[in-house]
Amino acid sequence: MSDSPFSLDALRGFPRPVYAVAAGQLVNLFGSGLVYPFATLHFHLAVGIPLAVVGVGLLANNVATAAGTVVGGYLADRRGRKPVMVASMALSSVTLAAYTLVRSGSGFVAVAAAAGLTLGLYTPASHATVADLTDGSDRDRAFALLKVGNNAGFGAGFVVGGVLYEVAELSVFVLDGLTCAVVAGILWYGLPRLHAGDADAALRDAVGDWGRALTERRLLLLALLNVGFAVMYAQMQTTVPVVADEVLGLTSSELGTLYVLNPLVIVLFQLPLVAAVADWRRTRGLVVSASLWAASMLAVAAVGSVSPTLGVALVGAFLVLRTLGEILHAPLVTSLASSLGRVEDRGSQLSLIEVAKRLGFGLGSVVGGAFFDAGLASLLWPTLAGVSGLLAVGVLLLERRVSPGENGAAASS
């Protein structure tokens, strides 16, 4: 492999199923990009649902995703990775398209919960597939590859969605569902049956799997920290689009174009940055991530006190800084979780991390919406910056409980 972290060799050398999963992620996230960040604006401004109620719907979505993740982790271990992934995408093609029918707050909450449940099945199975096929620094690279696929699709979706939303608002939700159907086909034909599992396993076995995950205190601490990181993630969808619309007056196409900074930075820097920290303890990368999240929140805090042009630049700075934080957080936290506990329980372990993430997304949406509806938006950003500092401290405490080998450090670290 080339010594340069920017070499395309970082994309090579994986088993074919890893590339199949990455291709599916690219298509699926293209669909997600079509509606994100326009969903909050649509249901709040066009349909007329209060922002706090939108936050409740997003909370319901993330709680349901967490529930789906629990079931998906169990099924991935007991029934196999491939059937869970295909079923999740097939069902999600229906639930995501159902957003076109939403006319009220209660309808939004119901559809959001259904969509979260079906999508939640997917993540632990896909992550377990990649973890099964890789190890060591290759595993970090593989999860980084998934992020590249995710965000190449996500960025294209932002641009296309911004144009489509101005022409035909509901078309973006229909196409989001359609992409899931396409992914189901890609995985059905391109993914071999991996880890067939135990078809005779009973529900009590799932309880046992989760029981072992819940008794791994280090995994629980990592999950708790992941809740905090996800609270930061949620602001990009819930509150920052409102700042861009109400404070800066950006149109949906302008906002979509600006949001391309997120996937563009990931596509350009995901693999090089992960390669650059390959010899680090994973926790050290997570500390840097928390610091970047803090800086991004402070950038948004200054938007209302500067000129509109500088305000747009600060939203751009938020997107770049939080994306660099995401680049480090996403693969490192998943790889670290994969190294804790038993290989046989990996689906349940990873589903616990995903459940924490989804709960954090929901909590972040509700808290952000509540701050805005209460007229306290200016206090949200320094509060979140402070939470980011606490996350860094928590990660350093976790580091003391994890061996260098589990933490991904080279022998010389």
Secondary structure, 3 states (H helix, E strand, C coil): CCCCCCCHHHHCCCCHHHHHHHHHHHHHHHHHHHHCCHHHHHHHHHCCCCHHHHHHHHHHHHHHHHHHHHHHHHHHHHCCHHHHHHHHHHHHHHHHHHHHHCCCHHHHHHHHHHHHHHHHCHHHHHHHHHHHHCCHHHHHHHHHHHHHHHHHHHHHHHHHHHHHHHHCCCHHHHHHHHHHHHHHHHHHHHCCCCCCCCCCCCHHHHHHHHHHHHHCHHHHHHHHHHHHHHHHHHHHHHCHHHHHHHHCCCCHHHHHHHHCHHHHHHHHHHHHHHHHCCCCCHHHHHHHHHHHHHHHHHHHHCHHHCCHHHHHHHHHHHHHHHHHHHHHHHHHHHHHHHCCCCHHHHHHHHHHHHHHHHHHHHHHHHHHHHHHHCCCHHHHHHHHHHHHHHHHHHHHHHHCCCCCCCCCCCCCC
